[in-house]
Amino acid sequence: METIKNHLLKKTKILENYNISLPKLEARLLMAKVLNKDLNWTYSNSEKIISKKQVANYENLIIQKIKKVPTAYLLGNKEFYSMNFKVNKNTLIPRPETEIIVDEIKKNFDIKSRISILDLGTGTGCILLSILGEFKNGFGIGIDKFSKTLKIARENGKKNNLSKKSKFIKLDWTKKEFSKKILDKNKKFFNNKKFDLVVSNPPYLLKKEINYLIKEVGYEPKDALYDNKDGLVFYKIFIPKINSLLKKNGYFYSEINPKSSKKIEEICRKYNHVNFEFIKDLSGKKRFVLIKN
Ligand SMILES: C[S@@+](CC[C@H](N)C(=O)[O-])C[C@H]1O[C@@H](n2cnc3c(N)ncnc32)[C@H](O)[C@@H]1O
């Protein structure tokens, strides 16, 4: 029978030996998960003894961490824009750089406005729901190709008290009549025609990047990362369609692969969207394209 403190010391050492980054923090986060407590509790109760079952559960999580399973999947949730989102192996883990989209949107719309939003490839629903968390009068639709992913997005809508203002629908943007279907849904659910805002963080990795992913990313859904072609499928479909989905003066925001910015610029010019700009991430890379309709 050992104390929480002793378990933490031992497991930190093991994680360190397997080159897991931030081993001390990881060991503590997983301990807190097993005990169903927050981190603070583990500090103030470090002399407590934990049950055999808890030890077994803890060891199981440590084994998964050694195999580089992302911590968000082990904990079952991830923070995004100060909100908490359920995640599992069917959803991409929300990334901190994606939060920039929400900040940028706040620059272009009055926070009190009744904006209608379409989130393409919603995953956990983190982009749509965090915008709705800021724009109290907003409403919107998140679409994804997978039912299992949408199930999590809906749960996140409920968990964050936003299920009345958000609908999550199964649709594949490579299929025929996508635009018509989504506009029909918008009419049905919100009695609204086109959208004020279309947002996305689509799959955009290049084939050669897929071969060099860090092990953790290999646990995330392939279809969330890669479009099986040139990383431009999404942009080639939607940039030509912006007029049919967006109201006049509406905005299209999408995350991009910085390596594809030149090609995305060419697509914008080809379809006469001269009103576009790239927004950089914190490392100075072109990470988002913003197109005004
Ligand atoms: C990079 S993830 C983004 C998830 C979430 N928006 C985020 O930022 O964390 C891309 C999402 O697009 C979805 N997706 C990929 N191809 C799709 C398609 N053809 N039609 C609809 N959704 C698709 C994936 O299932 C995945 O959830």
The ligand as a Gaussian input file, in Angstrom:
#p B3LYP/6-31G(d) Opt

LIG

0 1
 C       -9.003000      18.781000     -38.925000
 S      -10.505000      18.047000     -38.340000
 C      -11.211000      19.472000     -37.543000
 C      -12.119000      19.165000     -36.386000
 C      -12.540000      20.404000     -35.583000
 N      -13.207000      21.377000     -36.417000
 C      -11.305000      21.028000     -34.936000
 O      -10.853000      22.078000     -35.375000
 O      -10.814000      20.441000     -33.952000
 C      -11.426000      17.890000     -39.846000
 C      -12.828000      17.293000     -39.728000
 O      -13.392000      17.223000     -41.038000
 C      -14.123000      16.010000     -41.180000
 N      -14.167000      15.673000     -42.616000
 C      -13.153000      15.200000     -43.379000
 N      -13.568000      15.019000     -44.646000
 C      -14.872000      15.387000     -44.685000
 C      -15.852000      15.427000     -45.724000
 N      -15.576000      15.021000     -46.960000
 N      -17.100000      15.860000     -45.431000
 C      -17.388000      16.243000     -44.152000
 N      -16.494000      16.244000     -43.129000
 C      -15.256000      15.809000     -43.386000
 C      -13.328000      15.012000     -40.349000
 O      -14.127000      13.924000     -39.975000
 C      -12.858000      15.882000     -39.167000
 O      -13.761000      15.815000     -38.093000

